[in-house]
Amino acid sequence: MASPTPPAGDGARARLVQALAAVASGDRKALKTVYDLTAAKLMGVCLRICQDREAAEDVMQEVYLKVWDRAGRFDASRASPITWLCTIARNTAIDWRRARGLGETAPVEAVLELPDGRPSAEALLEAGETEARIFDCLEALEEKPRGAIRAAFFHGRTYPELAAAAAVPLGTMKSWIRRGLLQLRGCLGDG
């Protein structure tokens, strides 16, 4: 799918409804889309209730496991997707507190006061332009450094893995990547 930040309004809702339907069908990529679209908001819910970052992160894992298991139960005619997801997050976090014998939390209405973690439209446009510049500059590199940089930075391959795959000495691979990164920096105007 496209960018992890949804557009405002009905488009975001439709995208989330579609992703939840795909999760209900067992689509793991759709679960990542749901996560990308909602993690900031749901983390805010969990943090407010758990009042501990590590605990909130643990609760978040449980939340997305429940989303995976329950996505087929979501009915867009009965609730908005974010309301449904916030309810799962809230209930999971409350269960976590109860299991530890902790006291009451903020009222559910407090979730409406949580800041929206999405970037502004201006920031999205700027990020898109920067991403396009990076890919244009990357395409301008010679084939070997370009392939090595893509494999290292986009696929997490290590220098030794890259050197073995290209059948070149480790030092050569490091040089290709170093020179390629210097060329990228120059192309982007950072050097």
Secondary structure, 3 states (H helix, E strand, C coil): CCCCCCCCCHHHHHHHHHHHHHHHCCCHHHHHHHHHHHHHHHHHHHHHHHCCHHHHHHHHHHHHHHHHHHHHHCCCCCCCHHHHHHHHHHHHHHHHHHHCCCCCCCCHHHHHHCCCCCCCHHHHHHHHHHHHHHHHHHHHCCHHHHHHHHHHHHHCCCHHHHHHHHCCCHHHHHHHHHHHHHHHHHHHCCC
